[in-house]
Amino acid sequence: MKNYKNIHLGKLIRARVKEKGLDMQKICGSMKITEEEVSAIYEVKSLDSEQILRWSKLLNYDFFRIYSQHLILYSPPVPEKADESPKEEKSSLPQFRKNIYTTEIIDFILELIKKGKKTKREVIEEYGIPKTTLYKWLSNHK
């Protein structure tokens, strides 16, 4: 998947089922749903998290990571100046670092530059990737 902006989970699930070569009976038995429900899932853009978890386990693929990649690429950039930063919120939820880039993200960004869809400056500004990080990727992936 190259387009992390417009996610269609049903199409991704169908593609993974095809890659794994699973037959409909196995899917229906494991998911405890009918063939019609499976076909309907292939057509939906999104699912609830419990269903995504079940599909992820069945297909041995982390579909949640696609949404994580979307957040990395498309969430608002963190303010650079200390005086602009919002007050640090206390939360009982786990906290994750935003600046962890997977190989898929790196490949996606480098492909945008290689194909001329975005300039280095546009990538830095739009996705909030540090200049040194981008240039390191470019030198390591020649």
Stockholm file with secondary structure:
# STOCKHOLM 1.0

chainA/1-142         MKNYKNIHLGKLIRARVKEKGLDMQKICGSMKITEEEVSAIYEVKSLDSEQILRWSKLLNYDFFRIYSQHLILYSPPVPEKADESPKEEKSSLPQFRKNIYTTEIIDFILELIKKGKKTKREVIEEYGIPKTTLYKWLSNHK
#=GR chainA/1-142 SS CCCCSSCCHHHHHHHHHHHHTCCHHHHHHHHTCCHHHHHHHHHCSCCCHHHHHHHHHHHTCCTHHHHHHHHHHHSCCCCSSGGGSCCCCCCSSCCCCSCCCCHHHHHHHHHHHHTTSSCHHHHHHHHCCCHHHHHHHHHHTC
#=GC SS_cons         CCCCSSCCHHHHHHHHHHHHTCCHHHHHHHHTCCHHHHHHHHHCSCCCHHHHHHHHHHHTCCTHHHHHHHHHHHSCCCCSSGGGSCCCCCCSSCCCCSCCCCHHHHHHHHHHHHTTSSCHHHHHHHHCCCHHHHHHHHHHTC
//
